[in-house]
């Protein structure tokens, strides 16, 4: 049976957009793919946010193209986890948070909810700092003033009330294309050694044995896979309405998976481009100790020989920070509705999340100084890394359960790979957290 979509009055509220975009079973395959395109894109912005920039820039400046394979492997791992989210949402009609509420007791659910909320605040902290730093670099405002300006992005949420979920996806697409376009131009201005790039994508344990390489590699992994994205994707995939048959669900899983792989491949390009640019502009010219975004901005103009390079760098950073304004709000709604069955106006949810991020941002900058933005960005990634295993565990359990998934249960090799990934990510993030806290 094919269900007609419900009208969505507020694009950020999961309960109001679920089932809002119809995918008629009679459409040609390419039109169905276009209708399914979008959720993967919203998820992908979390994989190219300002929190990724610091590790990519430092890795590129210190080790050239040598750690590109880490970006590739981290992106493949992200694709696996996000496609499992697609499978869970399409088959069960539940997002990950709601599935946890249905299967775990109150104590476990409260613990998972608090952890997920902490991850969203940590992610929003990275967006605040990244946007504030971009405003500082482009317009010369102080970091505290830039942080204050980011508080007004709640107005964006209010302005989009009733605009429809596809409008939100289109805006995010525009921001992502802006980021990718800026780096394409910058790479054209600072041509890399493409043979070195190709070699860098080849896995090598020898390269990880260089001093500091393993630390940066783990940082790249921790900054790439975002825990709140697992809750988000399993919900927004349900904005697509399909027929209630196994054949339609199977096709929806395939189309959603394709959308995810294409979108995260774009995120892979952006993350790789950041590292490649740092390698070609800094490492190859002898600047091998560039460890921060602001330092990279200052050096990129003389390294490339054009003021445009610095401007494009700042624009990409600003677009990166703003792109997650939308996804952070939606993820917060998903988690609150799923774990607590609590619904509040979306602008209030945005205001709460941003207020909680502004406090540590202001406190950190005022206490440690404006030069501490890089340290605060790293701290936000440590928090995200610490929370990630608590999202992977239930996702792996649910998608590997025949009682819950029926014939759509994950294959044995997918299950084994997911649990191995869980073990590796847990160990890596634990090591990173202990290293940073002990530094």
Secondary structure, DSSP 4 states (H G I P E B T S, - for coil): -PPPPPPPS-TT-HHHHTT-EE--TTS-HHHHHHHHTTHHHHHHGGGSSHHHHHHHHHHHHHHTTTTHHHHHHHHHHHHHHHHHHHHHHHHHS--HHHHHHHHS-HHHHHHHHHHHHHHHHHHHHHHHHHHHHHHHHHH---HHHHHHHHGGGHHHHHHTTTS-HHHHHHHHHHHHHHHHHHHHHHHHHS---HHHHHHHTS--HHHHTSTTHHHHHHHHHHHHS-HHHHHHHHHHGGGEE--SSHHHHHHHHHHHHHHHHHHHHHHHHHHHHHHHHHHHHTGGGT-----SHHHHHHHHHHHHT-HHHHHHHHHHHHHHHHHHHHHHHHHHHHHHHHHH-----HHHHHHHHHHHHHHHHHHHHHHH-GGGHHHHHHHHHHHHHHHHHHHHHHHHHHHT-HHHHGGGPPPHHHHHHHHHHHHHHHHHHHHHHHHHHH-
